[in-house]
Amino acid sequence: MASSFSKCVLAAVALCLLACGACSQLSPAFYAATCPNLQSIVRSVVSQAVAQEPRMGASLLRLFFHDCFVNGCDASVLLDDTPTMTGEKNAAGNMNSLRGYEVIDAIKSRVEAACPLVVSCADILALASRDSVNLLGGPTWAVPLGRRDARTASMAAANANLPPANAGINDLIARFAAKGLGLKDLTALSGAHTVGVARCSSFRQHVHNDGNVDPAFAKFRQRICPASGSVNTLAALDATSPNRFDVSYFRDLMARRGLLHSDQELFNGGPADDLVRLYSSNGNAFNRDFEAAMVKMGNISPLTGSAGEIRLNCRRAN
């Protein structure tokens, strides 16, 4: 009988092959011969970072999402600006909010010492996001590997592709569909908001002006996020268990306690309502669909073969 890990690998490969032709070059065993200790190195560094600051797990997961949704999973989000290129770090959805770069740098340093110029920053980011989820109590899965790194980045593409916090359900569905992701993927991936925080500027409009918010919850959040003024206060996206990867996020949505407008849109009399109900009471279903959606997202337009490069430093092209 095949082991559970083998089944996981086969499932991941099958999903990869279905997603796109280029992804057929990705494989969970891609570095088995060239960097056999890669996954243990990544997990070790991520484990230390999350133990020191649990919020970092959410930050690394978000970093992967914000990479994949802009020209594919190519580590372009990690590139610093140069005199000839304005990158993605200061795009509207990233500026002063994306974090975790130093953790990726630490992993890359360890990996380069073990396997020089073999492992891409894009694959490191994919593995770090998986380990972050698992270390916060969520599932684990076999990550298809073999991506290469972009040599450039695009602020314009980031501004155009990243879903804003005030997005409506139809906008969200369209943005995810453009990346080959369906309603189930959208809803499951949004469940990542069971960990992490958001700034006042992201949820102010929702808690002060939207009608589909529990009044007590709105008042609770209004205390730290007034209707006007410059406020950088942070609030947990999931007030119940902000450092635990679980289904509390979906239960909050059913109680009208979604922190962001885009969160609550998933349970607002629309097409995602039934999925929210399912995940709120069935953690196994959520974990299963989240794993599948993460593999699909990781398959968005990867650079493979001779495309791109293997960066020596994740912050700049070679």
C-alpha positions as CSV (number, residue, x, y, z in Angstrom):
1,M,0.0,0.0,0.0
2,A,1.3,3.4,-0.9
3,S,2.3,5.7,2.0
4,S,0.3,8.8,2.8
5,F,3.3,10.9,1.7
6,S,3.5,9.1,-1.6
7,K,-0.2,9.7,-2.1
8,C,0.3,13.4,-1.3
9,V,3.1,13.6,-3.8
10,L,1.0,11.9,-6.5
11,A,-1.9,14.2,-5.8
12,A,0.2,17.2,-6.0
13,V,1.8,16.1,-9.3
14,A,-1.7,15.3,-10.8
15,L,-2.9,18.8,-9.8
16,C,0.1,20.3,-11.3
17,L,-0.3,18.5,-14.6
18,L,-3.9,19.6,-14.9
19,A,-3.1,23.2,-14.2
20,C,-0.8,24.1,-17.0
21,G,1.7,22.7,-19.4
22,A,4.7,24.5,-18.0
23,C,3.9,23.1,-14.6
24,S,4.5,19.6,-15.9
25,Q,8.2,20.4,-15.3
26,L,7.5,20.9,-11.6
27,S,7.9,18.0,-9.2
28,P,8.1,17.7,-5.4
29,A,11.3,15.7,-5.9
30,F,13.0,18.3,-8.2
31,Y,15.9,18.8,-5.8
32,A,16.1,15.3,-4.4
33,A,19.6,14.8,-5.9
34,T,20.9,18.4,-6.2
35,C,19.8,19.7,-2.7
36,P,18.5,16.8,-0.6
37,N,18.4,18.8,2.6
38,L,16.5,21.7,1.1
39,Q,13.2,21.1,2.9
40,S,14.7,20.5,6.3
41,I,16.7,23.8,5.9
42,V,13.6,25.8,5.0
43,R,11.6,24.3,7.8
44,S,14.3,25.0,10.4
45,V,14.6,28.7,9.6
46,V,10.8,29.1,9.3
47,S,10.3,27.3,12.6
48,Q,12.7,29.6,14.4
49,A,11.0,32.7,12.9
50,V,7.5,31.6,13.8
51,A,8.5,30.6,17.3
52,Q,10.0,34.0,17.8
53,E,6.9,35.8,16.3
54,P,3.9,33.7,15.3
55,R,2.6,36.5,13.1
56,M,5.6,35.8,10.8
57,G,3.9,32.7,9.6
58,A,1.0,34.7,8.2
59,S,3.4,37.2,6.7
60,L,5.3,34.5,4.8
61,L,2.1,33.0,3.5
62,R,0.9,36.5,2.3
63,L,4.3,37.1,0.6
64,F,3.8,34.0,-1.5
65,F,0.2,35.0,-2.5
66,H,1.4,38.5,-3.4
67,D,4.1,37.0,-5.5
68,C,2.0,34.5,-7.4
69,F,-0.8,36.9,-8.2
70,V,1.6,39.3,-10.1
71,N,3.1,37.7,-13.2
72,G,3.2,34.3,-11.6
73,C,5.2,32.6,-8.9
74,D,8.6,33.9,-9.8
75,A,9.9,35.7,-6.7
76,S,9.5,39.0,-8.4
77,V,8.0,40.4,-5.2
78,L,11.4,39.9,-3.4
79,L,13.3,42.2,-5.8
80,D,14.4,45.6,-4.5
81,D,14.0,48.7,-6.7
82,T,16.9,49.6,-9.0
83,P,17.7,52.8,-10.9
84,T,16.1,51.2,-14.0
85,M,13.2,49.2,-12.4
86,T,10.4,50.0,-10.0
87,G,9.5,46.8,-8.3
88,E,6.5,45.5,-6.4
89,K,7.4,46.2,-2.8
90,N,5.9,49.6,-2.8
91,A,2.8,48.8,-4.8
92,A,-0.5,49.9,-3.2
93,G,-1.2,46.4,-1.7
94,N,2.3,45.9,-0.5
95,M,3.8,49.1,0.8
96,N,4.5,49.1,4.5
97,S,2.6,45.8,4.9
98,L,4.5,43.0,3.2
99,R,7.1,41.6,5.5
100,G,9.2,38.5,6.0
101,Y,11.9,39.4,3.5
102,E,14.6,38.8,6.1
103,V,13.4,35.3,6.7
104,I,13.6,34.5,3.1
105,D,17.1,36.0,3.0
106,A,18.1,33.8,6.0
107,I,16.8,30.7,4.2
108,K,18.6,31.6,1.0
109,S,21.9,32.1,2.9
110,R,21.6,28.6,4.5
111,V,20.6,27.0,1.2
112,E,23.4,28.6,-0.8
113,A,25.9,27.3,1.7
114,A,24.6,23.8,1.2
115,C,23.7,23.9,-2.5
116,P,25.2,26.9,-4.4
117,L,23.1,28.3,-7.2
118,V,20.8,25.4,-7.3
119,V,17.5,26.4,-5.6
120,S,15.4,29.4,-6.7
121,C,14.0,32.0,-4.4
122,A,10.6,31.2,-5.9
123,D,10.8,27.7,-4.6
124,I,12.1,28.8,-1.2
125,L,9.0,31.1,-0.9
126,A,6.7,28.3,-1.9
127,L,8.1,25.9,0.8
128,A,8.2,28.6,3.4
129,S,4.5,29.4,3.0
130,R,3.7,25.7,3.3
131,D,5.7,25.3,6.4
132,S,4.2,28.5,7.9
133,V,0.7,27.1,7.6
134,N,1.7,23.8,9.1
135,L,3.7,25.3,12.0
136,L,0.6,27.4,12.9
137,G,-1.5,24.2,13.2
138,G,-2.6,23.9,9.6
139,P,-2.1,21.1,7.0
140,T,1.0,20.2,5.1
141,W,1.3,19.1,1.5
142,A,3.9,18.1,-1.1
143,V,5.0,21.3,-2.9
144,P,5.8,20.9,-6.6
145,L,9.3,22.5,-7.2
146,G,11.4,23.5,-10.1
147,R,10.5,27.2,-10.5
148,R,13.1,29.7,-11.6
149,D,13.4,33.4,-10.6
150,A,12.4,36.5,-12.6
151,R,15.0,39.0,-13.5
152,T,12.6,41.9,-13.2
153,A,9.4,43.0,-11.3
154,S,6.5,45.4,-12.0
155,M,4.8,47.8,-9.7
156,A,2.1,48.4,-12.4
157,A,1.3,44.7,-12.5
158,A,1.1,44.5,-8.7
159,N,-1.3,47.5,-8.6
160,A,-3.4,45.9,-11.3
161,N,-3.6,42.3,-10.0
162,L,-3.7,42.3,-6.2
163,P,-7.2,42.2,-4.9
164,P,-8.0,45.3,-2.7
165,A,-9.5,45.0,0.8
166,N,-12.7,46.7,-0.5
167,A,-13.2,44.3,-3.4
168,G,-16.7,42.9,-3.9
169,I,-17.5,39.3,-4.6
170,N,-17.8,39.7,-8.3
171,D,-14.5,41.5,-8.5
172,L,-12.8,38.8,-6.4
173,I,-14.2,36.0,-8.5
174,A,-13.0,37.7,-11.7
175,R,-9.5,38.3,-10.3
176,F,-9.1,34.7,-9.2
177,A,-10.6,33.4,-12.5
178,A,-8.0,35.4,-14.4
179,K,-5.4,33.3,-12.6
180,G,-7.1,30.0,-13.3
181,L,-8.6,29.8,-9.8
182,G,-12.3,29.1,-9.1
183,L,-14.8,30.0,-6.4
184,K,-13.7,27.1,-4.2
185,D,-10.0,28.2,-4.5
186,L,-11.0,31.8,-3.7
187,T,-12.9,30.8,-0.6
188,A,-10.3,28.3,0.6
189,L,-7.4,30.6,0.1
190,S,-9.2,33.5,1.8
191,G,-9.3,31.2,4.8
192,A,-5.6,32.1,5.2
193,H,-7.0,35.2,7.0
194,T,-7.5,32.9,9.9
195,V,-4.0,34.2,10.8
196,G,-2.4,37.6,10.6
197,V,-3.5,41.2,11.0
198,A,-4.7,44.1,9.0
199,R,-4.1,47.9,9.3
200,C,-6.9,50.3,10.2
201,S,-6.8,51.8,6.7
202,S,-7.8,48.4,5.3
203,F,-10.9,47.9,7.5
204,R,-12.0,51.4,8.4
205,Q,-14.6,51.8,5.7
206,H,-16.0,48.3,6.5
207,V,-16.5,48.8,10.2
208,H,-17.8,52.3,10.0
209,N,-20.0,52.3,6.9
210,D,-21.0,48.8,5.8
211,G,-24.3,47.4,6.8
212,N,-23.4,43.8,6.9
213,V,-21.4,44.0,10.1
214,D,-22.3,42.8,13.6
215,P,-22.9,46.1,15.5
216,A,-20.9,44.9,18.6
217,F,-18.0,43.9,16.4
218,A,-18.1,47.1,14.5
219,K,-18.0,49.1,17.7
220,F,-15.2,47.0,19.1
221,R,-13.0,47.8,16.0
222,Q,-14.1,51.4,15.8
223,R,-12.4,52.0,19.1
224,I,-8.9,51.4,17.6
225,C,-9.8,52.6,14.1
226,P,-11.6,56.0,14.2
227,A,-13.5,57.2,11.1
228,S,-10.8,59.7,10.2
229,G,-7.2,60.5,10.8
230,S,-4.0,58.7,10.2
231,V,-4.0,55.6,12.2
232,N,-1.7,52.6,11.7
233,T,-3.3,50.4,14.4
234,L,-3.3,46.7,13.6
235,A,-6.2,44.3,14.3
236,A,-6.3,40.5,14.0
237,L,-8.1,39.2,10.9
238,D,-9.4,36.4,13.1
239,A,-10.0,37.8,16.6
240,T,-10.8,34.3,18.0
241,S,-7.4,32.6,17.3
242,P,-5.2,34.9,15.4
243,N,-2.1,32.7,15.6
244,R,-3.8,29.4,14.9
245,F,-4.6,28.1,11.4
246,D,-8.2,26.8,11.9
247,V,-11.8,27.5,10.8
248,S,-12.5,30.4,13.1
249,Y,-12.3,32.8,10.2
250,F,-15.3,31.2,8.5
251,R,-17.3,31.1,11.8
252,D,-16.6,34.8,12.1
253,L,-17.9,35.5,8.6
254,M,-21.2,33.7,9.5
255,A,-21.5,35.9,12.6
256,R,-20.8,39.1,10.4
257,R,-17.4,39.6,12.0
258,G,-15.2,39.6,9.0
259,L,-12.6,42.3,9.4
260,L,-12.3,43.3,5.8
261,H,-15.1,44.2,3.3
262,S,-13.6,41.5,1.0
263,D,-13.8,39.0,3.7
264,Q,-17.4,39.5,4.5
265,E,-18.3,39.4,0.8
266,L,-17.7,35.7,1.0
267,F,-20.7,35.4,3.3
268,N,-23.2,38.0,2.2
269,G,-26.0,36.2,0.3
270,G,-23.7,35.3,-2.6
271,P,-22.2,32.3,-4.3
272,A,-19.6,31.5,-1.7
273,D,-22.1,31.2,1.2
274,D,-22.4,27.4,1.1
275,L,-18.6,26.9,1.0
276,V,-18.2,29.2,4.1
277,R,-20.9,27.1,5.9
278,L,-19.1,23.9,4.9
279,Y,-15.6,25.1,6.1
280,S,-17.0,26.6,9.3
281,S,-18.0,23.1,10.5
282,N,-15.7,20.8,8.6
283,G,-12.0,21.5,9.1
284,N,-11.0,18.5,7.0
285,A,-12.9,19.8,4.0
286,F,-11.2,23.2,4.5
287,N,-7.7,21.7,4.8
288,R,-8.2,19.5,1.8
289,D,-9.4,22.4,-0.4
290,F,-6.8,24.8,0.9
291,E,-4.0,22.3,0.1
292,A,-5.3,21.9,-3.4
293,A,-5.8,25.6,-3.9
294,M,-2.2,26.3,-2.7
295,V,-0.8,23.9,-5.2
296,K,-2.9,25.5,-8.0
297,M,-1.8,29.0,-7.0
298,G,1.8,27.8,-6.9
299,N,1.4,26.7,-10.5
300,I,0.5,30.2,-11.8
301,S,2.9,30.9,-14.7
302,P,6.1,29.5,-13.3
303,L,9.4,30.1,-15.0
304,T,11.0,26.7,-15.8
305,G,13.7,25.2,-17.9
306,S,16.0,27.9,-19.1
307,A,13.7,30.8,-18.4
308,G,14.7,33.3,-15.7
309,E,17.6,32.4,-13.5
310,I,18.6,31.1,-10.0
311,R,19.3,34.2,-8.0
312,L,22.2,34.3,-5.7
313,N,20.6,37.1,-3.7
314,C,16.7,37.0,-3.6
315,R,16.6,40.9,-3.5
316,R,18.4,41.4,-6.8
317,A,18.9,39.8,-10.2
318,N,22.3,38.2,-10.8
